[in-house]
């Protein structure tokens, strides 16, 4: 078999019902910023039009270089009327929900609401973004579930928004940026983790975030490919911080989903952390067990984008180590690196493994079985 050969997963046959899928990473886009106006007061509507969102980046209307064009979206996902890809529910049904028999799709909005530095405006935007998801998407398509958007830099407001939405079945998770103002294990964020544990809602840490700092430890990269790859490094930093700062000892029921940051790095990170912990555990007495145990108990990983070694069986061996119960299938619709569920895995899986990755794990951690 060559590396160019596609391996099709049998997710449905004539003799067997088609496997239902939970997609852990679906991006809804607004047709225009005015889509949020029905959920904003007159003051904040005027503010949006006059001042826009003040975030920690170099430019008011664009991302810092390097960044993707067209927000990283597929050309074929752009509606005929010229509105942004991911903004048309009917097209999403056609290209994703119906085509692949998606039982649930978890919305991952990518707006600036959670990064705005004006605390009052950020609070209003988070409220508006959450109501927009519920009204424009979930209410019209029961297969979709929303994410509670919060700004982690204002924990009191974040907790209030979690409390407001936490019992509403329209919301499946709380979404947080891995690139926050502080390492994610910092105690300033602990009230958010306490609220998440209280409502038994997982944290979905989707790659991204606008914190004003370079995306690599050596400064701003020169090329988009460097920026894109650094998402995996950010994910490792998040996991390390959560474990070593003692978050999972303090909140033993907390669940975290790392989204779009890869997962092939999990074994090597676990081994390195365990080795360092064995020698320096007296510095962090609050970390009572080997770091790998916390990772295996509290953290899940989405499958997209997936590492693809030359020998495809190596990826299967790697998943054996991480645990088949730790992965949640994701397409990343409507982005350019979308994963087709029929061909995402380049090796054959057992029926049990398919069931776990394509649906079962997500249903368990996102409370979709109730």
ChimeraX attribute file (.defattr): number of C-alpha atoms within 10 A of each C-alpha:
attribute: neighborCount
match mode: 1-to-1
recipient: residues
	/A:1	8
	/A:2	8
	/A:3	11
	/A:4	7
	/A:5	8
	/A:6	14
	/A:7	14
	/A:8	15
	/A:9	18
	/A:10	17
	/A:11	19
	/A:12	13
	/A:13	9
	/A:14	6
	/A:15	6
	/A:16	9
	/A:17	9
	/A:18	13
	/A:19	19
	/A:20	17
	/A:21	27
	/A:22	28
	/A:23	28
	/A:24	30
	/A:25	26
	/A:26	25
	/A:27	21
	/A:28	25
	/A:29	22
	/A:30	21
	/A:31	15
	/A:32	10
	/A:33	13
	/A:34	13
	/A:35	15
	/A:36	20
	/A:37	16
	/A:38	12
	/A:39	18
	/A:40	19
	/A:41	12
	/A:42	11
	/A:43	9
	/A:44	18
	/A:45	17
	/A:46	13
	/A:47	13
	/A:48	18
	/A:49	11
	/A:50	9
	/A:51	10
	/A:52	16
	/A:53	20
	/A:54	15
	/A:55	18
	/A:56	16
	/A:57	14
	/A:58	11
	/A:59	10
	/A:60	13
	/A:61	9
	/A:62	9
	/A:63	13
	/A:64	13
	/A:65	13
	/A:66	15
	/A:67	15
	/A:68	13
	/A:69	7
	/A:70	13
	/A:71	14
	/A:72	13
	/A:73	21
	/A:74	16
	/A:75	13
	/A:76	12
	/A:77	19
	/A:78	18
	/A:79	17
	/A:80	11
	/A:81	7
	/A:82	8
	/A:83	14
	/A:84	20
	/A:85	27
	/A:86	23
	/A:87	21
	/A:88	21
	/A:89	17
	/A:90	14
	/A:91	18
	/A:92	21
	/A:93	16
	/A:94	11
	/A:95	15
	/A:96	19
	/A:97	22
	/A:98	13
	/A:99	10
	/A:100	20
	/A:101	16
	/A:102	19
	/A:103	16
	/A:104	22
	/A:105	26
	/A:106	24
	/A:107	27
	/A:108	27
	/A:109	22
	/A:110	20
	/A:111	17
	/A:112	19
	/A:113	23
	/A:114	27
	/A:115	27
	/A:116	23
	/A:117	18
	/A:118	11
	/A:119	15
	/A:120	12
	/A:121	20
	/A:122	23
	/A:123	21
	/A:124	16
	/A:125	28
	/A:126	24
	/A:127	21
	/A:128	21
	/A:129	27
	/A:130	23
	/A:131	19
	/A:132	20
	/A:133	26
	/A:134	20
	/A:135	13
	/A:136	16
	/A:137	21
	/A:138	21
	/A:139	14
	/A:140	11
	/A:141	17
	/A:142	12
	/A:143	16
	/A:144	24
	/A:145	25
	/A:146	28
	/A:147	24
	/A:148	29
	/A:149	31
	/A:150	29
	/A:151	27
	/A:152	24
	/A:153	19
	/A:154	19
	/A:155	17
	/A:156	14
	/A:157	20
	/A:158	25
	/A:159	22
	/A:160	15
	/A:161	21
	/A:162	22
	/A:163	15
	/A:164	12
	/A:165	21
	/A:166	22
	/A:167	13
	/A:168	11
	/A:169	13
	/A:170	21
	/A:171	24
	/A:172	28
	/A:173	29
	/A:174	26
	/A:175	26
	/A:176	25
	/A:177	24
	/A:178	27
	/A:179	24
	/A:180	21
	/A:181	17
	/A:182	15
	/A:183	18
	/A:184	24
	/A:185	21
	/A:186	14
	/A:187	14
	/A:188	14
	/A:189	21
	/A:190	17
	/A:191	15
	/A:192	25
	/A:193	26
	/A:194	17
	/A:195	20
	/A:196	24
	/A:197	17
	/A:198	14
	/A:199	15
	/A:200	19
	/A:201	25
	/A:202	25
	/A:203	25
	/A:204	27
	/A:205	24
	/A:206	23
	/A:207	20
	/A:208	20
	/A:209	21
	/A:210	20
	/A:211	20
	/A:212	14
	/A:213	15
	/A:214	14
	/A:215	22
	/A:216	15
	/A:217	11
	/A:218	7
	/A:219	9
	/A:220	15
	/A:221	17
	/A:222	10
	/A:223	11
	/A:224	13
	/A:225	12
	/A:226	14
	/A:227	19
	/A:228	17
	/A:229	14
	/A:230	18
	/A:231	22
	/A:232	21
	/A:233	15
	/A:234	19
	/A:235	26
	/A:236	20
	/A:237	17
	/A:238	20
	/A:239	23
	/A:240	19
	/A:241	17
	/A:242	20
	/A:243	24
	/A:244	21
	/A:245	18
	/A:246	21
	/A:247	23
	/A:248	21
	/A:249	17
	/A:250	14
	/A:251	17
	/A:252	13
	/A:253	17
	/A:254	23
	/A:255	22
	/A:256	24
	/A:257	25
	/A:258	26
	/A:259	29
	/A:260	24
	/A:261	27
	/A:262	21
	/A:263	25
	/A:264	17
	/A:265	16
	/A:266	20
	/A:267	15
	/A:268	10
	/A:269	18
	/A:270	21
	/A:271	14
	/A:272	12
	/A:273	17
	/A:274	18
	/A:275	14
	/A:276	12
	/A:277	20
	/A:278	12
	/A:279	9
	/A:280	11
	/A:281	17
	/A:282	11
	/A:283	9
	/A:284	12
	/A:285	12
	/A:286	16
	/A:287	20
	/A:288	14
	/A:289	15
	/A:290	18
	/A:291	25
	/A:292	18
	/A:293	12
	/A:294	22
	/A:295	21
	/A:296	16
	/A:297	15
	/A:298	19
	/A:299	18
	/A:300	25
	/A:301	25
	/A:302	27
	/A:303	28
	/A:304	23
	/A:305	19
	/A:306	17
	/A:307	14
	/A:308	15
	/A:309	12
	/A:310	10
	/A:311	13
	/A:312	17
	/A:313	14
	/A:314	13
	/A:315	19
	/A:316	17
	/A:317	11
	/A:318	16
	/A:319	18
	/A:320	11
	/A:321	12
	/A:322	22
	/A:323	12
	/A:324	18
	/A:325	19
	/A:326	23
	/A:327	25
	/A:328	28
	/A:329	25
	/A:330	30
	/A:331	25
	/A:332	25
	/A:333	26
	/A:334	27
	/A:335	19
	/A:336	15
	/A:337	14
	/A:338	18
	/A:339	20
	/A:340	15
	/A:341	18
	/A:342	15
	/A:343	13
	/A:344	21
	/A:345	21
	/A:346	21
	/A:347	16
	/A:348	15
	/A:349	13
	/A:350	9
	/A:351	12
	/A:352	10
	/A:353	13
	/A:354	19
	/A:355	17
	/A:356	20
	/A:357	21
	/A:358	24
	/A:359	23
	/A:360	22
	/A:361	21
	/A:362	28
	/A:363	19
	/A:364	13
	/A:365	23
	/A:366	22
	/A:367	15
	/A:368	16
	/A:369	9
	/A:370	7
